[in-house]
């Protein structure tokens, strides 16, 4: 297997760590292989869209989800460092309303599998960060929702000591008690 898989405190959210081959010339690793992903995670999905964003230090994007056409996301950082968060919005789940967070960096090469039914977001810890993610469904802006990043009912422990930079849609995010949820 070209990577190791570690479940988080929410077992459906997985950390993938690739085997990185490096020498004086640089490094190489296989960032995605559908067969190995399915075999290593037990998740058989088809990714339909790749996204790439660049953000400055202190930018917080999220917590986003699509109420219809929910997206599974395989996320990673190729430059810089972020604290990446997934929140379980599946009402029938034993981990409903809980969150997990993982630091993803260009150096650690970790990836996070965020299944459908979760809100997802991240805050940039380095001067800039480039963030790549694969999705299992297309982006439908009419179905996109934002969960409030600092909802006290969720209690995410963001590793920041500053007020993050937010988009208007994220400033207007819903509290968990008011949000549209998954069954």
N, C-alpha and C positions, 0 to 999 in steps of 0.2 A: 504494500500500500504506500503510495507516495506522500501520505500525510497521516497524522494521528488525529483522532476525534475525541474530544472531551465534552461530556454533557455539562451544562451549567446548573445552577440551583433550580432552574426551570428546565427539566430534562429534554424538552422539545427544541430548545435553543442550544446549538452546538458550536463549540470552538474547534476550528480545523487548523492544524499547524503543519505546513508542508515540510518535506525534507528539502533542505536548501544545500546545494552543492556549490561550494565556493573555493576559489584559489586566488592567486595574485592578480589574475585577469578580471575578477569580478565574481558573479554568482549566476546560478540558474536554478529555477524550480518550476514545476508544473503547477500553474495556478488553477487549472480546472480540467477535469477529465470526467465526462458524464458517467461512464461505467464505474470508475473508482469512487466517484461521489455517491452513487446509488449503493454500491457495495459497502462502503465505509460508514455511511450514515443511516442506511436503511430507508432513505428518502428517495423515491423515484419521481423526479420532476423534470419538466422541460422548461428551460429558460428561454424567454422570447425577446428580452430587451436588455441591453447593457447601458449603464449610465455612468457618467464621469463628472464629478463636481470638484471645484477648487474653492476653498474658503480661507479667510484670514483668522488669526488667533481670536478666540472669544466668540466666534460665530456659532450659534446653536441652531441646528436645523431639526425640526420635529416638534413634537412626536407625530409622525404621519402614518396614515393607513387609509385604505380604500374600503368603504363599507360594502360596496358591490365590486366584483372583480378583485377580491383580496389578493395581495401579492406576497409570495415568499421571496425573500431577498438573501443573496449570498454577498456579503460586503467585505471590503478590504481597503487598506490604505497603501498607496504607492509612493507617497511623499508626505513626511510629517507624522503627526500623532493626533489621535482623537480618542475620546471616551465615548463608546458606542453603547446604546441602550435599547432594550426590547421590553415592552410591557404587554402582558397577556390580557387580551380583551375578549377572550372566549368565556362567556358566562357559565358554561357547563364544565369548565376546566377547574381542577383542584388548585391551580396556581393563578386563578383569575385575579386581576388587579395587582399582581406582583411584578417586579421588574428584575432584570439582570443587566449588569454593565461590565464591559470588557475594554481594556485599552488596546487599540489597534494601532500599530506603527509600521512604517516602511521597514524598520529593522527587524521586528519580530515576525513579519509576514503572516500573522494570524488572519484568519477569515472567520466571520460569524454567520451562521445560518439562522435566519429569522423566519420562522414559518408563517404562512397566512394566518390571520387572526390576531396578529400582534401589531401594536404601534411601534414605530422605530424612529430613533433620532440619534444625534451625536453632537458633541461640542468639540471644537478644535482647541488643542492644547499647545501646539507648536505655532511658530510664526505664520505658517500657512500649512494647509494639508490638501492633498488630492485623494479623493475618495472614489472608489469604483464599486459598482454593484450590479449584479445580475438579478432580473426579476422573472417570476413565473407567470406574470400577466402584464398586460400593457398598462400604461398610465392613462387613467380616465379622470381628468380634472373635475368633472361633475360629481365624481364619487369620492374624491379625496376629502379626508377629514383630518383635523389636528386635535390632539389631546394636549392639554396645558402642561408644559414642560415641568412646572414646579407645583403641581397639584399636591397639597399636603396629604391627601388620602392615599396617594401612591408613595410619596416620600423618597423620590430618587435622590441619592446622595451624589450630586454632580461634584467632581473634584475641582471646583473653581472657587476663587475668592473675589470674583468680579461679577458685575451685571453683564450677562451675555448679550450679544447682538442678535436680534430676532427679526424675522420677516413679519409683516403685519398679520398674516394668517396664523402665525405661531403665537403672536401676542394675544390673539383672539381665540386661542385654543379652548376647547371645552374641558370642564372638570369631568373626572371619571363618572360622577353621579349624574351628569347631564349628557354624556356622550352616547352616540349610537354605537352599539356593541354587537358582537357576534354571538350566535347561540352556542 
